[in-house]
C-alpha cells in the first residue's frame, strides 16, 4: 500500500495490491477509483471502462470528497 500525494504533500489517494498482482487506486474514503491489470496491461476505471495502457493509476484524478463517518 502506498499513499499518493500532490506536489504540496497533501494525500490524494491510496494504491493497494490485490490478488493476481492487480493494483487498485482508492480515494481517501476507501472507494475504488481505478484498477490496473498487469495480465492485460490496461488500466480500468471503477465502471470497467479502459483508461489506457500500462499502469495509469498515479495519473488518475481522485475526487476530493469528505468521508461520511458515523
PQR file of N, CA, C, O and H, with PARSE charges and radii, in Angstrom:
ATOM      1  N   UNK A   1       0.846  -1.170   0.000 -0.4000 1.5000
ATOM      2  CA  UNK A   1       0.000   0.000   0.000 -0.0000 2.0000
ATOM      3  C   UNK A   1       0.895   1.237   0.000  0.5500 1.7000
ATOM      4  O   UNK A   1       1.891   1.307   0.720 -0.5500 1.4000
ATOM      5  N   UNK A   2       0.517   2.198  -0.817 -0.4000 1.5000
ATOM      6  CA  UNK A   2       1.275   3.444  -0.895 -0.0000 2.0000
ATOM      7  C   UNK A   2       0.292   4.614  -0.953  0.5500 1.7000
ATOM      8  O   UNK A   2      -0.782   4.511  -1.546 -0.5500 1.4000
ATOM      9  H   UNK A   2      -0.293   2.142  -1.401  0.4000 1.0000
ATOM     10  N   UNK A   3       0.675   5.711  -0.335 -0.4000 1.5000
ATOM     11  CA  UNK A   3      -0.150   6.918  -0.356 -0.0000 2.0000
ATOM     12  C   UNK A   3       0.358   7.826  -1.465  0.5500 1.7000
ATOM     13  O   UNK A   3       1.542   8.157  -1.510 -0.5500 1.4000
ATOM     14  H   UNK A   3       1.547   5.794   0.147  0.4000 1.0000
ATOM     15  N   UNK A   4      -0.543   8.230  -2.365 -0.4000 1.5000
ATOM     16  CA  UNK A   4      -0.201   9.166  -3.431 -0.0000 2.0000
ATOM     17  C   UNK A   4      -0.437  10.582  -2.933  0.5500 1.7000
ATOM     18  O   UNK A   4      -1.486  10.884  -2.365 -0.5500 1.4000
ATOM     19  H   UNK A   4      -1.505   7.961  -2.328  0.4000 1.0000
ATOM     20  N   UNK A   5       0.538  11.440  -3.148 -0.4000 1.5000
ATOM     21  CA  UNK A   5       0.439  12.827  -2.691 -0.0000 2.0000
ATOM     22  C   UNK A   5       0.603  13.788  -3.859  0.5500 1.7000
ATOM     23  O   UNK A   5       1.247  13.461  -4.856 -0.5500 1.4000
ATOM     24  H   UNK A   5       1.391  11.194  -3.610  0.4000 1.0000
ATOM     25  N   UNK A   6       0.014  14.980  -3.732 -0.4000 1.5000
ATOM     26  CA  UNK A   6       0.197  16.007  -4.747 -0.0000 2.0000
ATOM     27  C   UNK A   6       1.540  16.706  -4.528  0.5500 1.7000
ATOM     28  O   UNK A   6       2.300  16.330  -3.636 -0.5500 1.4000
ATOM     29  H   UNK A   6      -0.509  15.245  -2.922  0.4000 1.0000
ATOM     30  N   UNK A   7       1.827  17.715  -5.336 -0.4000 1.5000
ATOM     31  CA  UNK A   7       3.133  18.369  -5.258 -0.0000 2.0000
ATOM     32  C   UNK A   7       3.336  19.137  -3.956  0.5500 1.7000
ATOM     33  O   UNK A   7       4.458  19.532  -3.639 -0.5500 1.4000
ATOM     34  H   UNK A   7       1.210  18.021  -6.061  0.4000 1.0000
ATOM     35  N   UNK A   8       2.259  19.351  -3.198 -0.4000 1.5000
ATOM     36  CA  UNK A   8       2.360  20.047  -1.923 -0.0000 2.0000
ATOM     37  C   UNK A   8       2.429  19.075  -0.740  0.5500 1.7000
ATOM     38  O   UNK A   8       2.533  19.500   0.411 -0.5500 1.4000
ATOM     39  H   UNK A   8       1.347  19.030  -3.455  0.4000 1.0000
ATOM     40  N   UNK A   9       2.372  17.772  -1.026 -0.4000 1.5000
ATOM     41  CA  UNK A   9       2.443  16.759   0.018 -0.0000 2.0000
ATOM     42  C   UNK A   9       1.109  16.359   0.607  0.5500 1.7000
ATOM     43  O   UNK A   9       1.056  15.594   1.570 -0.5500 1.4000
ATOM     44  H   UNK A   9       2.287  17.426  -1.961  0.4000 1.0000
ATOM     45  N   UNK A  10       0.014  16.878   0.028 -0.4000 1.5000
ATOM     46  CA  UNK A  10      -1.322  16.548   0.527 -0.0000 2.0000
ATOM     47  C   UNK A  10      -1.748  15.181  -0.032  0.5500 1.7000
ATOM     48  O   UNK A  10      -1.662  14.972  -1.242 -0.5500 1.4000
ATOM     49  H   UNK A  10       0.057  17.500  -0.755  0.4000 1.0000
ATOM     50  N   UNK A  11      -2.204  14.247   0.814 -0.4000 1.5000
ATOM     51  CA  UNK A  11      -2.635  12.926   0.331 -0.0000 2.0000
ATOM     52  C   UNK A  11      -3.788  13.040  -0.670  0.5500 1.7000
ATOM     53  O   UNK A  11      -4.746  13.780  -0.444 -0.5500 1.4000
ATOM     54  H   UNK A  11      -2.274  14.417   1.797  0.4000 1.0000
ATOM     55  N   UNK A  12      -3.683  12.300  -1.775 -0.4000 1.5000
ATOM     56  CA  UNK A  12      -4.708  12.330  -2.820 -0.0000 2.0000
ATOM     57  C   UNK A  12      -5.404  10.986  -3.005  0.5500 1.7000
ATOM     58  O   UNK A  12      -6.549  10.935  -3.454 -0.5500 1.4000
ATOM     59  H   UNK A  12      -2.905  11.699  -1.958  0.4000 1.0000
ATOM     60  N   UNK A  13      -4.716   9.901  -2.661 -0.4000 1.5000
ATOM     61  CA  UNK A  13      -5.286   8.576  -2.837 -0.0000 2.0000
ATOM     62  C   UNK A  13      -4.338   7.519  -2.308  0.5500 1.7000
ATOM     63  O   UNK A  13      -3.242   7.822  -1.836 -0.5500 1.4000
ATOM     64  H   UNK A  13      -3.785   9.943  -2.297  0.4000 1.0000
ATOM     65  N   UNK A  14      -4.782   6.267  -2.397 -0.4000 1.5000
ATOM     66  CA  UNK A  14      -4.013   5.135  -1.889 -0.0000 2.0000
ATOM     67  C   UNK A  14      -3.968   4.064  -2.962  0.5500 1.7000
ATOM     68  O   UNK A  14      -4.997   3.740  -3.555 -0.5500 1.4000
ATOM     69  H   UNK A  14      -5.672   6.021  -2.780  0.4000 1.0000
ATOM     70  N   UNK A  15      -2.784   3.505  -3.223 -0.4000 1.5000
ATOM     71  CA  UNK A  15      -2.691   2.349  -4.110 -0.0000 2.0000
ATOM     72  C   UNK A  15      -2.586   1.100  -3.256  0.5500 1.7000
ATOM     73  O   UNK A  15      -1.920   1.091  -2.221 -0.5500 1.4000
ATOM     74  H   UNK A  15      -1.948   3.768  -2.742  0.4000 1.0000
ATOM     75  N   UNK A  16      -3.256   0.042  -3.707 -0.4000 1.5000
ATOM     76  CA  UNK A  16      -3.313  -1.201  -2.950 -0.0000 2.0000
ATOM     77  C   UNK A  16      -3.134  -2.359  -3.924  0.5500 1.7000
ATOM     78  O   UNK A  16      -3.787  -2.400  -4.966 -0.5500 1.4000
ATOM     79  H   UNK A  16      -3.797   0.050  -4.548  0.4000 1.0000
ATOM     80  N   UNK A  17      -2.249  -3.301  -3.590 -0.4000 1.5000
ATOM     81  CA  UNK A  17      -2.065  -4.504  -4.410 -0.0000 2.0000
ATOM     82  C   UNK A  17      -3.034  -5.565  -3.924  0.5500 1.7000
ATOM     83  O   UNK A  17      -3.139  -5.822  -2.724 -0.5500 1.4000
ATOM     84  H   UNK A  17      -1.719  -3.267  -2.743  0.4000 1.0000
ATOM     85  N   UNK A  18      -3.750  -6.189  -4.874 -0.4000 1.5000
ATOM     86  CA  UNK A  18      -4.732  -7.223  -4.546 -0.0000 2.0000
ATOM     87  C   UNK A  18      -4.367  -8.505  -5.283  0.5500 1.7000
ATOM     88  O   UNK A  18      -3.333  -8.558  -5.949 -0.5500 1.4000
ATOM     89  H   UNK A  18      -3.664  -5.981  -5.848  0.4000 1.0000
ATOM     90  N   UNK A  19      -5.185  -9.523  -5.180 -0.4000 1.5000
ATOM     91  CA  UNK A  19      -4.925 -10.840  -5.756 -0.0000 2.0000
ATOM     92  C   UNK A  19      -4.596 -10.752  -7.245  0.5500 1.7000
ATOM     93  O   UNK A  19      -5.167  -9.941  -7.974 -0.5500 1.4000
ATOM     94  H   UNK A  19      -6.025  -9.480  -4.639  0.4000 1.0000
ATOM     95  N   UNK A  20      -3.674 -11.594  -7.678 -0.4000 1.5000
ATOM     96  CA  UNK A  20      -3.313 -11.647  -9.094 -0.0000 2.0000
ATOM     97  C   UNK A  20      -2.370 -10.539  -9.516  0.5500 1.7000
ATOM     98  O   UNK A  20      -2.120 -10.366 -10.709 -0.5500 1.4000
ATOM     99  H   UNK A  20      -3.211 -12.253  -7.086  0.4000 1.0000
ATOM    100  N   UNK A  21      -1.839  -9.783  -8.561 -0.4000 1.5000
ATOM    101  CA  UNK A  21      -0.921  -8.702  -8.890 -0.0000 2.0000
ATOM    102  C   UNK A  21      -1.607  -7.431  -9.342  0.5500 1.7000
ATOM    103  O   UNK A  21      -0.938  -6.465  -9.708 -0.5500 1.4000
ATOM    104  H   UNK A  21      -2.042  -9.924  -7.592  0.4000 1.0000
ATOM    105  N   UNK A  22      -2.944  -7.413  -9.322 -0.4000 1.5000
ATOM    106  CA  UNK A  22      -3.663  -6.204  -9.700 -0.0000 2.0000
ATOM    107  C   UNK A  22      -3.427  -5.125  -8.662  0.5500 1.7000
ATOM    108  O   UNK A  22      -3.236  -5.414  -7.481 -0.5500 1.4000
ATOM    109  H   UNK A  22      -3.487  -8.199  -9.024  0.4000 1.0000
ATOM    110  N   UNK A  23      -3.442  -3.868  -9.117 -0.4000 1.5000
ATOM    111  CA  UNK A  23      -3.326  -2.727  -8.218 -0.0000 2.0000
ATOM    112  C   UNK A  23      -4.590  -1.899  -8.330  0.5500 1.7000
ATOM    113  O   UNK A  23      -5.148  -1.745  -9.416 -0.5500 1.4000
ATOM    114  H   UNK A  23      -3.597  -3.634 -10.077  0.4000 1.0000
ATOM    115  N   UNK A  24      -5.038  -1.369  -7.208 -0.4000 1.5000
ATOM    116  CA  UNK A  24      -6.219  -0.515  -7.186 -0.0000 2.0000
ATOM    117  C   UNK A  24      -5.857   0.850  -6.642  0.5500 1.7000
ATOM    118  O   UNK A  24      -5.022   0.978  -5.747 -0.5500 1.4000
ATOM    119  H   UNK A  24      -4.584  -1.494  -6.326  0.4000 1.0000
ATOM    120  N   UNK A  25      -6.493   1.862  -7.192 -0.4000 1.5000
ATOM    121  CA  UNK A  25      -6.392   3.217  -6.665 -0.0000 2.0000
ATOM    122  C   UNK A  25      -7.661   3.494  -5.882  0.5500 1.7000
ATOM    123  O   UNK A  25      -8.767   3.381  -6.409 -0.5500 1.4000
ATOM    124  H   UNK A  25      -7.171   1.758  -7.919  0.4000 1.0000
ATOM    125  N   UNK A  26      -7.490   3.858  -4.619 -0.4000 1.5000
ATOM    126  CA  UNK A  26      -8.617   4.177  -3.745 -0.0000 2.0000
ATOM    127  C   UNK A  26      -8.579   5.654  -3.401  0.5500 1.7000
ATOM    128  O   UNK A  26      -7.507   6.247  -3.284 -0.5500 1.4000
ATOM    129  H   UNK A  26      -6.591   3.950  -4.191  0.4000 1.0000
ATOM    130  N   UNK A  27      -9.766   6.251  -3.239 -0.4000 1.5000
ATOM    131  CA  UNK A  27      -9.772   7.622  -2.731 -0.0000 2.0000
ATOM    132  C   UNK A  27      -9.512   7.562  -1.230  0.5500 1.7000
ATOM    133  O   UNK A  27      -9.349   6.472  -0.682 -0.5500 1.4000
ATOM    134  H   UNK A  27     -10.637   5.770  -3.334  0.4000 1.0000
ATOM    135  N   UNK A  28      -9.471   8.681  -0.569 -0.4000 1.5000
ATOM    136  CA  UNK A  28      -9.150   8.715   0.851 -0.0000 2.0000
ATOM    137  C   UNK A  28     -10.239   8.105   1.724  0.5500 1.7000
ATOM    138  O   UNK A  28     -10.010   7.831   2.902 -0.5500 1.4000
ATOM    139  H   UNK A  28      -9.603   9.567  -1.014  0.4000 1.0000
ATOM    140  N   UNK A  29     -11.424   7.890   1.155 -0.4000 1.5000
ATOM    141  CA  UNK A  29     -12.517   7.236   1.876 -0.0000 2.0000
ATOM    142  C   UNK A  29     -12.501   5.725   1.695  0.5500 1.7000
ATOM    143  O   UNK A  29     -13.256   5.013   2.357 -0.5500 1.4000
ATOM    144  H   UNK A  29     -11.610   8.112   0.198  0.4000 1.0000
ATOM    145  N   UNK A  30     -11.645   5.228   0.803 -0.4000 1.5000
ATOM    146  CA  UNK A  30     -11.552   3.787   0.560 -0.0000 2.0000
ATOM    147  C   UNK A  30     -12.339   3.302  -0.642  0.5500 1.7000
ATOM    148  O   UNK A  30     -12.409   2.095  -0.875 -0.5500 1.4000
ATOM    149  H   UNK A  30     -11.032   5.806   0.265  0.4000 1.0000
ATOM    150  N   UNK A  31     -12.939   4.206  -1.418 -0.4000 1.5000
ATOM    151  CA  UNK A  31     -13.709   3.837  -2.609 -0.0000 2.0000
ATOM    152  C   UNK A  31     -12.760   3.612  -3.783  0.5500 1.7000
ATOM    153  O   UNK A  31     -11.842   4.402  -4.008 -0.5500 1.4000
ATOM    154  H   UNK A  31     -12.883   5.186  -1.229  0.4000 1.0000
ATOM    155  N   UNK A  32     -12.987   2.517  -4.540 -0.4000 1.5000
ATOM    156  CA  UNK A  32     -12.138   2.203  -5.687 -0.0000 2.0000
ATOM    157  C   UNK A  32     -12.374   3.208  -6.810  0.5500 1.7000
ATOM    158  O   UNK A  32     -13.509   3.450  -7.218 -0.5500 1.4000
ATOM    159  H   UNK A  32     -13.733   1.876  -4.358  0.4000 1.0000
ATOM    160  N   UNK A  33     -11.276   3.791  -7.302 -0.4000 1.5000
ATOM    161  CA  UNK A  33     -11.330   4.760  -8.391 -0.0000 2.0000
ATOM    162  C   UNK A  33     -10.922   4.090  -9.708  0.5500 1.7000
ATOM    163  O   UNK A  33     -11.562   4.304 -10.738 -0.5500 1.4000
ATOM    164  H   UNK A  33     -10.353   3.594  -6.970  0.4000 1.0000
ATOM    165  N   UNK A  34      -9.858   3.281  -9.673 -0.4000 1.5000
ATOM    166  CA  UNK A  34      -9.347   2.635 -10.877 -0.0000 2.0000
ATOM    167  C   UNK A  34      -8.573   1.375 -10.495  0.5500 1.7000
ATOM    168  O   UNK A  34      -8.129   1.219  -9.357 -0.5500 1.4000
ATOM    169  H   UNK A  34      -9.339   3.107  -8.837  0.4000 1.0000
ATOM    170  N   UNK A  35      -8.421   0.469 -11.485 -0.4000 1.5000
ATOM    171  CA  UNK A  35      -7.701  -0.791 -11.288 -0.0000 2.0000
ATOM    172  C   UNK A  35      -6.755  -1.016 -12.446  0.5500 1.7000
ATOM    173  O   UNK A  35      -7.117  -0.808 -13.604 -0.5500 1.4000
ATOM    174  H   UNK A  35      -8.782   0.595 -12.409  0.4000 1.0000
ATOM    175  N   UNK A  36      -5.532  -1.442 -12.133 -0.4000 1.5000
ATOM    176  CA  UNK A  36      -4.562  -1.812 -13.156 -0.0000 2.0000
ATOM    177  C   UNK A  36      -4.427  -3.328 -13.160  0.5500 1.7000
ATOM    178  O   UNK A  36      -4.183  -3.945 -12.123 -0.5500 1.4000
ATOM    179  H   UNK A  36      -5.238  -1.611 -11.193  0.4000 1.0000
ATOM    180  N   UNK A  37      -4.592  -3.929 -14.357 -0.4000 1.5000
ATOM    181  CA  UNK A  37      -4.459  -5.378 -14.518 -0.0000 2.0000
ATOM    182  C   UNK A  37      -3.196  -5.666 -15.314  0.5500 1.7000
ATOM    183  O   UNK A  37      -3.153  -5.392 -16.513 -0.5500 1.4000
ATOM    184  H   UNK A  37      -4.791  -3.428 -15.199  0.4000 1.0000
ATOM    185  N   UNK A  38      -2.160  -6.214 -14.671 -0.4000 1.5000
ATOM    186  CA  UNK A  38      -0.905  -6.481 -15.375 -0.0000 2.0000
ATOM    187  C   UNK A  38      -1.026  -7.567 -16.435  0.5500 1.7000
ATOM    188  O   UNK A  38      -0.224  -7.593 -17.369 -0.5500 1.4000
ATOM    189  H   UNK A  38      -2.195  -6.436 -13.696  0.4000 1.0000
ATOM    190  N   UNK A  39      -2.013  -8.473 -16.320 -0.4000 1.5000
ATOM    191  CA  UNK A  39      -2.170  -9.534 -17.321 -0.0000 2.0000
ATOM    192  C   UNK A  39      -2.636  -8.985 -18.665  0.5500 1.7000
ATOM    193  O   UNK A  39      -2.315  -9.552 -19.710 -0.5500 1.4000
ATOM    194  H   UNK A  39      -2.664  -8.451 -15.561  0.4000 1.0000
ATOM    195  N   UNK A  40      -3.389  -7.889 -18.650 -0.4000 1.5000
ATOM    196  CA  UNK A  40      -3.844  -7.271 -19.900 -0.0000 2.0000
ATOM    197  C   UNK A  40      -3.062  -6.006 -20.230  0.5500 1.7000
ATOM    198  O   UNK A  40      -3.145  -5.500 -21.349 -0.5500 1.4000
ATOM    199  H   UNK A  40      -3.650  -7.428 -17.802  0.4000 1.0000
ATOM    200  N   UNK A  41      -2.299  -5.489 -19.258 -0.4000 1.5000
ATOM    201  CA  UNK A  41      -1.543  -4.241 -19.380 -0.0000 2.0000
ATOM    202  C   UNK A  41      -2.458  -3.048 -19.659  0.5500 1.7000
ATOM    203  O   UNK A  41      -2.090  -2.130 -20.391 -0.5500 1.4000
ATOM    204  H   UNK A  41      -2.231  -5.900 -18.349  0.4000 1.0000
ATOM    205  N   UNK A  42      -3.647  -3.074 -19.069 -0.4000 1.5000
ATOM    206  CA  UNK A  42      -4.609  -1.985 -19.186 -0.0000 2.0000
ATOM    207  C   UNK A  42      -4.973  -1.468 -17.806  0.5500 1.7000
ATOM    208  O   UNK A  42      -4.875  -2.198 -16.819 -0.5500 1.4000
ATOM    209  H   UNK A  42      -3.946  -3.821 -18.474  0.4000 1.0000
ATOM    210  N   UNK A  43      -5.390  -0.216 -17.734 -0.4000 1.5000
ATOM    211  CA  UNK A  43      -5.938   0.370 -16.519 -0.0000 2.0000
ATOM    212  C   UNK A  43      -7.399   0.687 -16.786  0.5500 1.7000
ATOM    213  O   UNK A  43      -7.746   1.249 -17.825 -0.5500 1.4000
ATOM    214  H   UNK A  43      -5.469   0.377 -18.535  0.4000 1.0000
ATOM    215  N   UNK A  44      -8.256   0.317 -15.830 -0.4000 1.5000
ATOM    216  CA  UNK A  44      -9.702   0.474 -15.961 -0.0000 2.0000
ATOM    217  C   UNK A  44     -10.237   1.379 -14.857  0.5500 1.7000
ATOM    218  O   UNK A  44      -9.717   1.380 -13.741 -0.5500 1.4000
ATOM    219  H   UNK A  44      -7.974  -0.140 -14.986  0.4000 1.0000
ATOM    220  N   UNK A  45     -11.289   2.159 -15.176 -0.4000 1.5000
ATOM    221  CA  UNK A  45     -11.916   2.981 -14.143 -0.0000 2.0000
ATOM    222  C   UNK A  45     -12.868   2.120 -13.320  0.5500 1.7000
ATOM    223  O   UNK A  45     -12.967   0.914 -13.546 -0.5500 1.4000
ATOM    224  H   UNK A  45     -11.711   2.158 -16.082  0.4000 1.0000
ATOM    225  N   UNK A  46     -13.569   2.737 -12.365 -0.4000 1.5000
ATOM    226  CA  UNK A  46     -14.446   1.960 -11.487 -0.0000 2.0000
ATOM    227  C   UNK A  46     -15.704   1.443 -12.186  0.5500 1.7000
ATOM    228  O   UNK A  46     -16.467   0.682 -11.591 -0.5500 1.4000
ATOM    229  H   UNK A  46     -13.488   3.716 -12.182  0.4000 1.0000
ATOM    230  N   UNK A  47     -15.929   1.839 -13.425 -0.4000 1.5000
ATOM    231  CA  UNK A  47     -17.059   1.333 -14.215 -0.0000 2.0000
ATOM    232  C   UNK A  47     -16.626   0.238 -15.184  0.5500 1.7000
ATOM    233  O   UNK A  47     -17.450  -0.290 -15.931 -0.5500 1.4000
ATOM    234  H   UNK A  47     -15.309   2.457 -13.909  0.4000 1.0000
ATOM    235  N   UNK A  48     -15.340  -0.106 -15.176 -0.4000 1.5000
ATOM    236  CA  UNK A  48     -14.826  -1.142 -16.068 -0.0000 2.0000
ATOM    237  C   UNK A  48     -14.403  -0.631 -17.434  0.5500 1.7000
ATOM    238  O   UNK A  48     -14.036  -1.427 -18.299 -0.5500 1.4000
ATOM    239  H   UNK A  48     -14.671   0.322 -14.569  0.4000 1.0000
ATOM    240  N   UNK A  49     -14.446   0.678 -17.648 -0.4000 1.5000
ATOM    241  CA  UNK A  49     -14.025   1.268 -18.915 -0.0000 2.0000
ATOM    242  C   UNK A  49     -12.506   1.421 -18.929  0.5500 1.7000
ATOM    243  O   UNK A  49     -11.903   1.765 -17.912 -0.5500 1.4000
ATOM    244  H   UNK A  49     -14.744   1.324 -16.946  0.4000 1.0000
ATOM    245  N   UNK A  50     -11.891   1.167 -20.079 -0.4000 1.5000
ATOM    246  CA  UNK A  50     -10.448   1.303 -20.201 -0.0000 2.0000
ATOM    247  C   UNK A  50     -10.019   2.764 -20.147  0.5500 1.7000
ATOM    248  O   UNK A  50     -10.594   3.620 -20.819 -0.5500 1.4000
ATOM    249  H   UNK A  50     -12.380   0.888 -20.905  0.4000 1.0000
ATOM    250  N   UNK A  51      -8.996   3.033 -19.332 -0.4000 1.5000
ATOM    251  CA  UNK A  51      -8.414   4.369 -19.255 -0.0000 2.0000
ATOM    252  C   UNK A  51      -7.235   4.466 -20.205  0.5500 1.7000
ATOM    253  O   UNK A  51      -7.063   5.473 -20.892 -0.5500 1.4000
ATOM    254  H   UNK A  51      -8.529   2.337 -18.786  0.4000 1.0000
ATOM    255  N   UNK A  52      -6.419   3.415 -20.244 -0.4000 1.5000
ATOM    256  CA  UNK A  52      -5.250   3.434 -21.118 -0.0000 2.0000
ATOM    257  C   UNK A  52      -4.362   2.235 -20.870  0.5500 1.7000
ATOM    258  O   UNK A  52      -4.634   1.422 -19.987 -0.5500 1.4000
ATOM    259  H   UNK A  52      -6.558   2.597 -19.686  0.4000 1.0000
ATOM    260  N   UNK A  53      -3.303   2.126 -21.648 -0.4000 1.5000
ATOM    261  CA  UNK A  53      -2.376   1.016 -21.489 -0.0000 2.0000
ATOM    262  C   UNK A  53      -1.369   1.317 -20.390  0.5500 1.7000
ATOM    263  O   UNK A  53      -1.071   2.475 -20.100 -0.5500 1.4000
ATOM    264  H   UNK A  53      -3.083   2.787 -22.366  0.4000 1.0000
ATOM    265  N   UNK A  54      -0.854   0.261 -19.788 -0.4000 1.5000
ATOM    266  CA  UNK A  54       0.125   0.412 -18.717 -0.0000 2.0000
ATOM    267  C   UNK A  54      -0.543   0.815 -17.415  0.5500 1.7000
ATOM    268  O   UNK A  54      -1.769   0.886 -17.325 -0.5500 1.4000
ATOM    269  H   UNK A  54      -1.096  -0.680 -20.024  0.4000 1.0000
ATOM    270  N   UNK A  55       0.269   1.074 -16.421 -0.4000 1.5000
ATOM    271  CA  UNK A  55      -0.236   1.461 -15.111 -0.0000 2.0000
ATOM    272  C   UNK A  55      -0.445   2.977 -15.077  0.5500 1.7000
ATOM    273  O   UNK A  55       0.517   3.742 -15.001 -0.5500 1.4000
ATOM    274  H   UNK A  55       1.265   1.016 -16.494  0.4000 1.0000
ATOM    275  N   UNK A  56      -1.686   3.394 -15.134 -0.4000 1.5000
ATOM    276  CA  UNK A  56      -2.042   4.821 -15.149 -0.0000 2.0000
ATOM    277  C   UNK A  56      -2.639   5.280 -13.822  0.5500 1.7000
ATOM    278  O   UNK A  56      -3.274   6.333 -13.762 -0.5500 1.4000
ATOM    279  H   UNK A  56      -2.467   2.773 -15.197  0.4000 1.0000
ATOM    280  N   UNK A  57      -2.443   4.510 -12.774 -0.4000 1.5000
ATOM    281  CA  UNK A  57      -3.079   4.852 -11.500 -0.0000 2.0000
ATOM    282  C   UNK A  57      -2.587   6.178 -10.945  0.5500 1.7000
ATOM    283  O   UNK A  57      -3.386   6.984 -10.470 -0.5500 1.4000
ATOM    284  H   UNK A  57      -1.928   3.655 -12.823  0.4000 1.0000
ATOM    285  N   UNK A  58      -1.282   6.414 -10.998 -0.4000 1.5000
ATOM    286  CA  UNK A  58      -0.733   7.644 -10.419 -0.0000 2.0000
ATOM    287  C   UNK A  58      -1.244   8.891 -11.137  0.5500 1.7000
ATOM    288  O   UNK A  58      -1.320   9.953 -10.520 -0.5500 1.4000
ATOM    289  H   UNK A  58      -0.632   5.759 -11.384  0.4000 1.0000
ATOM    290  N   UNK A  59      -1.593   8.797 -12.406 -0.4000 1.5000
ATOM    291  CA  UNK A  59      -2.075   9.948 -13.163 -0.0000 2.0000
ATOM    292  C   UNK A  59      -3.578  10.102 -13.159  0.5500 1.7000
ATOM    293  O   UNK A  59      -4.106  11.043 -13.750 -0.5500 1.4000
ATOM    294  H   UNK A  59      -1.531   7.934 -12.907  0.4000 1.0000
ATOM    295  N   UNK A  60      -4.279   9.187 -12.497 -0.4000 1.5000
ATOM    296  CA  UNK A  60      -5.735   9.230 -12.456 -0.0000 2.0000
ATOM    297  C   UNK A  60      -6.191  10.172 -11.356  0.5500 1.7000
ATOM    298  O   UNK A  60      -5.710  10.097 -10.225 -0.5500 1.4000
ATOM    299  H   UNK A  60      -3.849   8.422 -12.017  0.4000 1.0000
ATOM    300  N   UNK A  61      -7.116  11.053 -11.689 -0.4000 1.5000
ATOM    301  CA  UNK A  61      -7.614  12.038 -10.726 -0.0000 2.0000
ATOM    302  C   UNK A  61      -8.578  11.379  -9.744  0.5500 1.7000
ATOM    303  O   UNK A  61      -9.400  10.544 -10.125 -0.5500 1.4000
ATOM    304  H   UNK A  61      -7.506  11.113 -12.608  0.4000 1.0000
ATOM    305  N   UNK A  62      -8.466  11.761  -8.494 -0.4000 1.5000
ATOM    306  CA  UNK A  62      -9.426  11.332  -7.476 -0.0000 2.0000
ATOM    307  C   UNK A  62     -10.222  12.545  -7.046  0.5500 1.7000
ATOM    308  O   UNK A  62      -9.699  13.659  -7.013 -0.5500 1.4000
ATOM    309  H   UNK A  62      -7.799  12.439  -8.184  0.4000 1.0000
ATOM    310  N   UNK A  63     -11.489  12.333  -6.715 -0.4000 1.5000
ATOM    311  CA  UNK A  63     -12.320  13.423  -6.212 -0.0000 2.0000
ATOM    312  C   UNK A  63     -11.905  13.739  -4.790  0.5500 1.7000
ATOM    313  O   UNK A  63     -11.651  12.832  -3.997 -0.5500 1.4000
ATOM    314  H   UNK A  63     -11.914  11.428  -6.742  0.4000 1.0000
ATOM    315  N   UNK A  64     -11.837  14.989  -4.471 -0.4000 1.5000
ATOM    316  CA  UNK A  64     -11.555  15.394  -3.101 -0.0000 2.0000
ATOM    317  C   UNK A  64     -12.881  15.513  -2.350  0.5500 1.7000
ATOM    318  O   UNK A  64     -13.419  16.606  -2.170 -0.5500 1.4000
ATOM    319  H   UNK A  64     -12.044  15.725  -5.116  0.4000 1.0000
ATOM    320  N   UNK A  65     -13.387  14.371  -1.923 -0.4000 1.5000
ATOM    321  CA  UNK A  65     -14.662  14.377  -1.203 -0.0000 2.0000
ATOM    322  C   UNK A  65     -14.411  14.066   0.264  0.5500 1.7000
ATOM    323  O   UNK A  65     -13.404  13.459   0.630 -0.5500 1.4000
ATOM    324  H   UNK A  65     -12.950  13.483  -2.069  0.4000 1.0000
ATOM    325  N   UNK A  66     -15.334  14.490   1.076 -0.4000 1.5000
ATOM    326  CA  UNK A  66     -15.224  14.209   2.507 -0.0000 2.0000
ATOM    327  C   UNK A  66     -15.868  12.860   2.783  0.5500 1.7000
ATOM    328  O   UNK A  66     -16.924  12.538   2.237 -0.5500 1.4000
ATOM    329  H   UNK A  66     -16.152  14.983   0.778  0.4000 1.0000
ATOM    330  N   UNK A  67     -15.221  12.076   3.635 -0.4000 1.5000
ATOM    331  CA  UNK A  67     -15.749  10.783   4.022 -0.0000 2.0000
ATOM    332  C   UNK A  67     -16.870  10.983   5.045  0.5500 1.7000
ATOM    333  O   UNK A  67     -16.741  11.769   5.984 -0.5500 1.4000
ATOM    334  H   UNK A  67     -14.363  12.337   4.078  0.4000 1.0000
ATOM    335  N   UNK A  68     -17.945  10.271   4.848 -0.4000 1.5000
ATOM    336  CA  UNK A  68     -19.059  10.334   5.797 -0.0000 2.0000
ATOM    337  C   UNK A  68     -18.865   9.220   6.818  0.5500 1.7000
ATOM    338  O   UNK A  68     -18.952   8.040   6.478 -0.5500 1.4000
ATOM    339  H   UNK A  68     -18.049   9.632   4.086  0.4000 1.0000
ATOM    340  N   UNK A  69     -18.606   9.587   8.051 -0.4000 1.5000
ATOM    341  CA  UNK A  69     -18.362   8.613   9.113 -0.0000 2.0000
ATOM    342  C   UNK A  69     -19.462   8.743  10.146  0.5500 1.7000
ATOM    343  O   UNK A  69     -19.816   9.835  10.592 -0.5500 1.4000
ATOM    344  H   UNK A  69     -18.535  10.545   8.327  0.4000 1.0000
ATOM    345  N   UNK A  70     -19.993   7.574  10.510 -0.4000 1.5000
ATOM    346  CA  UNK A  70     -20.856   7.601  11.629 -0.0000 2.0000
ATOM    347  C   UNK A  70     -22.278   7.472  11.495  0.5500 1.7000
ATOM    348  O   UNK A  70     -22.997   7.501  12.494 -0.5500 1.4000
ATOM    349  H   UNK A  70     -19.706   6.687  10.147  0.4000 1.0000
TER
END
